[in-house]
Each structure stands twice: as C-alpha cells, then as structure tokens.
Amino acid sequence: MTAFLVEHGYLVLFIATLVAQLGVPVPGIPLLLAAGVLAREGTLSVPGALVVTVIASGLGHLVWYEAGRRRGTAVLRLLCKISIEPDSCVRKTEDMFVRYGPGALIAAPFVPGLAAVAPPLAGMSSMSIGRFLLLDAAGAALFAAIFLAAGYAAGLQLVSALQVAMRFGGFLALGIGIALGVWLSWKVAQRTRVLRALRVTRIEPTDLLARLGSANPPLVVDLRSELTAGGETIRGAHRVLREDLPRWAEGVPREREIILACD
C-alpha cells in the first residue's frame, strides 16, 4: 500500500476516501497511516494529505446529505438493511443524532454506525448545507489528523510492524474470521428470538383510514420521532414520546383498541 501511495500520491488518497464515504468498504485508517509515514519521508505533506482527505470526505457525505434531504427515512432504511439489527437501527441512530445535535457530525467518524447515517440525518433535519459542510469538515479533519499524526510519528517502525503482521496475516485473519462468525451467529440467534417474542399484528394504511371513520375508531398513538415524521401527522393521532408512553398509557381505558405508529 505504501509503494502504491508513493507512485500515485494524493490521487489515490482522494479516490479511496471518496469511495469509502460513498459506502464502499475501503480501509481508510491504514491508508491514512501510510500517508503519515510518507509525509515523514518527504513524499507527501501532512497539510496536503489532510486537505485532500477532508475534501473527498465532504463530497461523499454531501451525496448522502442530499439523499436524506430529498428521500428522508427511505435512505435510513436502505442504510440500515445492512445492519445486523435493522429493526432498531433507524430509531437508535435518530436518537443519537437528536441527543447530541449538530455535534454528532464531528463525532460521527469515531462512532461505528453513526458515520454512515449522520449525513442523511443532517439532511432530514433541515440543517443548512453550509453548516453541514463546516461541521462535517471539522469531524473529518480531526479524524484524519489523528491517524496522519500517528503514521508520521511511527514512521518506518509502523512499516516494519505491518510487514510482521502481514507475515502472520493468515493466522490473524483466521482468528478474526472465527470471532466474527461466532459474534454474527449470536446476534442472528438473538434477533430471531426477539422477533418471535414480539410478533405484532400490522395494519395497512387503507384499513386504518376505514377504521378511523367507523363508529368506534381505535386510539392511534404516534411514536415516531420528529425526524421520521417530517411534520406529517396521522388524523386524530396522539403524539407521544417513547419514554413518556408508560405514564401516558395510565389514563387510557383498557378496553380501547390501540394502534401504534412507529419508526
């Protein structure tokens, strides 16, 4: 990888960072470490590598920002389909973004799962494009600077360590593969048990409209977050925060039919 960077320099760093932010699984951290090593050797410069990384990252994230602004939760659900917990992925990421606000964009590169969904969430939240690019650049710059500095500080010692790791790479890959397989099997089994325990009867929108117009309409509770709802409301629905639901439900007659609208 280092030899490849020596020959192609900033172009490789730009393209690799761009496609990584668009969703292609490219190992960005080793690339930044290698760029730091080359900066110490004088082949690249740390400021140049940092600028290239931030620009490429911003362009990739801008695509997801626009997708979130135009397509809303459909984009989140697309991203969450690759999650081992797709049923809770949308809610978890929305909660995290709402909890930390715009600062989530700065922390996103360091938080597994949040990096992919933070740009579309920013678009869904109606954040201005200028503010988004500023915060996104700050997060990308901080992330890149840490690993560029690590590569610069380690220098050729890092290259030697990587060579040793590659020598025993087969055993390391086997160990990682076994551990990952065990973890995935456990998560799939766990999710299967949860889905079996939480089987819920679903209702189609047309059926709901018909029921709402009946003599004894059901009680509709809208548990969607502000980001997911996007300002849309369900006729006659009660907007309740998820954490307030147990207290709110105390005043609901037990014989009343209840329909929940969730993320």
Contacts in CASP RR format, 6 or more apart in sequence:
PFRMAT RR
TARGET T0000
AUTHOR 0000-0000-0000
METHOD contacts of the structure
MODEL  1
MTAFLVEHGYLVLFIATLVAQLGVPVPGIPLLLAAGVLAREGTLSVPGAL
VVTVIASGLGHLVWYEAGRRRGTAVLRLLCKISIEPDSCVRKTEDMFVRY
GPGALIAAPFVPGLAAVAPPLAGMSSMSIGRFLLLDAAGAALFAAIFLAA
GYAAGLQLVSALQVAMRFGGFLALGIGIALGVWLSWKVAQRTRVLRALRV
TRIEPTDLLARLGSANPPLVVDLRSELTAGGETIRGAHRVLREDLPRWAE
GVPREREIILACD
1 30 0 8 1.000
1 31 0 8 1.000
1 34 0 8 1.000
2 34 0 8 1.000
2 37 0 8 1.000
2 38 0 8 1.000
2 159 0 8 1.000
4 12 0 8 1.000
5 12 0 8 1.000
5 13 0 8 1.000
5 31 0 8 1.000
5 34 0 8 1.000
5 35 0 8 1.000
5 38 0 8 1.000
5 43 0 8 1.000
5 44 0 8 1.000
6 38 0 8 1.000
6 43 0 8 1.000
9 38 0 8 1.000
9 43 0 8 1.000
9 44 0 8 1.000
10 44 0 8 1.000
10 48 0 8 1.000
10 49 0 8 1.000
10 52 0 8 1.000
12 31 0 8 1.000
13 31 0 8 1.000
13 35 0 8 1.000
13 49 0 8 1.000
13 52 0 8 1.000
13 53 0 8 1.000
13 56 0 8 1.000
14 52 0 8 1.000
14 53 0 8 1.000
14 55 0 8 1.000
14 56 0 8 1.000
15 56 0 8 1.000
16 26 0 8 1.000
16 28 0 8 1.000
16 31 0 8 1.000
17 26 0 8 1.000
17 28 0 8 1.000
17 31 0 8 1.000
17 52 0 8 1.000
17 53 0 8 1.000
17 56 0 8 1.000
17 57 0 8 1.000
18 56 0 8 1.000
18 57 0 8 1.000
18 59 0 8 1.000
18 60 0 8 1.000
19 26 0 8 1.000
20 26 0 8 1.000
20 28 0 8 1.000
21 56 0 8 1.000
21 57 0 8 1.000
21 58 0 8 1.000
21 59 0 8 1.000
21 60 0 8 1.000
21 61 0 8 1.000
21 64 0 8 1.000
22 60 0 8 1.000
22 63 0 8 1.000
22 64 0 8 1.000
23 116 0 8 1.000
29 147 0 8 1.000
30 162 0 8 1.000
32 49 0 8 1.000
32 53 0 8 1.000
32 144 0 8 1.000
32 147 0 8 1.000
32 148 0 8 1.000
32 151 0 8 1.000
33 147 0 8 1.000
33 148 0 8 1.000
33 150 0 8 1.000
33 151 0 8 1.000
33 154 0 8 1.000
33 158 0 8 1.000
34 151 0 8 1.000
35 44 0 8 1.000
35 49 0 8 1.000
35 148 0 8 1.000
35 151 0 8 1.000
36 44 0 8 1.000
36 46 0 8 1.000
36 49 0 8 1.000
36 147 0 8 1.000
36 148 0 8 1.000
36 149 0 8 1.000
36 150 0 8 1.000
36 151 0 8 1.000
36 152 0 8 1.000
36 155 0 8 1.000
37 151 0 8 1.000
37 152 0 8 1.000
37 154 0 8 1.000
37 155 0 8 1.000
37 156 0 8 1.000
37 158 0 8 1.000
37 159 0 8 1.000
38 44 0 8 1.000
39 45 0 8 1.000
39 46 0 8 1.000
39 49 0 8 1.000
39 148 0 8 1.000
39 151 0 8 1.000
39 152 0 8 1.000
40 151 0 8 1.000
40 152 0 8 1.000
40 155 0 8 1.000
41 155 0 8 1.000
46 148 0 8 1.000
46 149 0 8 1.000
46 152 0 8 1.000
49 144 0 8 1.000
49 148 0 8 1.000
50 141 0 8 1.000
50 144 0 8 1.000
50 145 0 8 1.000
50 148 0 8 1.000
53 140 0 8 1.000
53 141 0 8 1.000
53 144 0 8 1.000
53 148 0 8 1.000
54 137 0 8 1.000
54 140 0 8 1.000
54 141 0 8 1.000
54 144 0 8 1.000
57 136 0 8 1.000
57 137 0 8 1.000
57 140 0 8 1.000
57 144 0 8 1.000
58 133 0 8 1.000
58 136 0 8 1.000
58 137 0 8 1.000
58 140 0 8 1.000
60 119 0 8 1.000
61 118 0 8 1.000
61 119 0 8 1.000
61 136 0 8 1.000
61 140 0 8 1.000
62 119 0 8 1.000
62 129 0 8 1.000
62 133 0 8 1.000
63 119 0 8 1.000
64 75 0 8 1.000
64 116 0 8 1.000
64 119 0 8 1.000
64 120 0 8 1.000
65 119 0 8 1.000
65 120 0 8 1.000
65 122 0 8 1.000
65 123 0 8 1.000
65 129 0 8 1.000
65 132 0 8 1.000
65 136 0 8 1.000
66 123 0 8 1.000
67 75 0 8 1.000
67 120 0 8 1.000
68 75 0 8 1.000
68 76 0 8 1.000
68 119 0 8 1.000
68 120 0 8 1.000
68 121 0 8 1.000
68 123 0 8 1.000
68 124 0 8 1.000
69 123 0 8 1.000
69 124 0 8 1.000
69 126 0 8 1.000
72 120 0 8 1.000
72 123 0 8 1.000
72 124 0 8 1.000
73 90 0 8 1.000
73 124 0 8 1.000
73 227 0 8 1.000
73 228 0 8 1.000
73 263 0 8 1.000
75 120 0 8 1.000
76 89 0 8 1.000
76 90 0 8 1.000
76 93 0 8 1.000
76 94 0 8 1.000
76 117 0 8 1.000
76 120 0 8 1.000
76 121 0 8 1.000
76 124 0 8 1.000
77 86 0 8 1.000
77 90 0 8 1.000
79 89 0 8 1.000
79 116 0 8 1.000
79 117 0 8 1.000
79 120 0 8 1.000
80 86 0 8 1.000
80 89 0 8 1.000
80 90 0 8 1.000
80 93 0 8 1.000
80 117 0 8 1.000
83 89 0 8 1.000
83 113 0 8 1.000
84 184 0 8 1.000
84 187 0 8 1.000
84 188 0 8 1.000
84 191 0 8 1.000
85 92 0 8 1.000
85 187 0 8 1.000
85 191 0 8 1.000
87 191 0 8 1.000
87 195 0 8 1.000
90 228 0 8 1.000
90 263 0 8 1.000
91 225 0 8 1.000
91 262 0 8 1.000
91 263 0 8 1.000
93 113 0 8 1.000
93 114 0 8 1.000
93 117 0 8 1.000
93 121 0 8 1.000
94 121 0 8 1.000
94 225 0 8 1.000
94 227 0 8 1.000
94 228 0 8 1.000
94 263 0 8 1.000
95 225 0 8 1.000
96 104 0 8 1.000
96 111 0 8 1.000
96 114 0 8 1.000
97 104 0 8 1.000
97 114 0 8 1.000
97 117 0 8 1.000
97 118 0 8 1.000
97 121 0 8 1.000
97 122 0 8 1.000
97 125 0 8 1.000
97 227 0 8 1.000
98 225 0 8 1.000
98 226 0 8 1.000
98 227 0 8 1.000
100 107 0 8 1.000
102 122 0 8 1.000
102 127 0 8 1.000
102 131 0 8 1.000
102 135 0 8 1.000
103 135 0 8 1.000
104 114 0 8 1.000
104 118 0 8 1.000
104 121 0 8 1.000
105 118 0 8 1.000
105 119 0 8 1.000
105 122 0 8 1.000
105 132 0 8 1.000
105 135 0 8 1.000
105 136 0 8 1.000
105 138 0 8 1.000
105 139 0 8 1.000
106 135 0 8 1.000
106 138 0 8 1.000
106 139 0 8 1.000
106 142 0 8 1.000
107 114 0 8 1.000
107 139 0 8 1.000
108 114 0 8 1.000
108 115 0 8 1.000
108 118 0 8 1.000
108 139 0 8 1.000
109 115 0 8 1.000
109 139 0 8 1.000
109 140 0 8 1.000
109 142 0 8 1.000
109 143 0 8 1.000
110 143 0 8 1.000
119 132 0 8 1.000
119 136 0 8 1.000
121 227 0 8 1.000
122 132 0 8 1.000
122 135 0 8 1.000
122 136 0 8 1.000
123 132 0 8 1.000
124 227 0 8 1.000
124 230 0 8 1.000
125 227 0 8 1.000
150 158 0 8 1.000
151 158 0 8 1.000
154 161 0 8 1.000
165 172 0 8 1.000
203 211 0 8 1.000
203 259 0 8 1.000
208 220 0 8 1.000
208 234 0 8 1.000
208 259 0 8 1.000
211 217 0 8 1.000
211 218 0 8 1.000
211 259 0 8 1.000
212 218 0 8 1.000
212 220 0 8 1.000
212 235 0 8 1.000
212 236 0 8 1.000
216 257 0 8 1.000
218 256 0 8 1.000
218 257 0 8 1.000
218 258 0 8 1.000
218 259 0 8 1.000
219 238 0 8 1.000
219 252 0 8 1.000
219 256 0 8 1.000
219 257 0 8 1.000
219 258 0 8 1.000
219 259 0 8 1.000
220 234 0 8 1.000
220 235 0 8 1.000
220 236 0 8 1.000
220 237 0 8 1.000
220 238 0 8 1.000
220 258 0 8 1.000
220 259 0 8 1.000
220 261 0 8 1.000
221 237 0 8 1.000
221 238 0 8 1.000
221 240 0 8 1.000
221 245 0 8 1.000
221 258 0 8 1.000
221 259 0 8 1.000
221 260 0 8 1.000
221 261 0 8 1.000
222 229 0 8 1.000
222 233 0 8 1.000
222 234 0 8 1.000
222 237 0 8 1.000
222 238 0 8 1.000
222 239 0 8 1.000
222 240 0 8 1.000
222 261 0 8 1.000
223 240 0 8 1.000
223 241 0 8 1.000
223 242 0 8 1.000
223 245 0 8 1.000
223 260 0 8 1.000
223 261 0 8 1.000
223 262 0 8 1.000
223 263 0 8 1.000
224 261 0 8 1.000
224 262 0 8 1.000
224 263 0 8 1.000
225 263 0 8 1.000
228 263 0 8 1.000
233 239 0 8 1.000
234 261 0 8 1.000
237 261 0 8 1.000
238 248 0 8 1.000
240 248 0 8 1.000
252 258 0 8 1.000
END
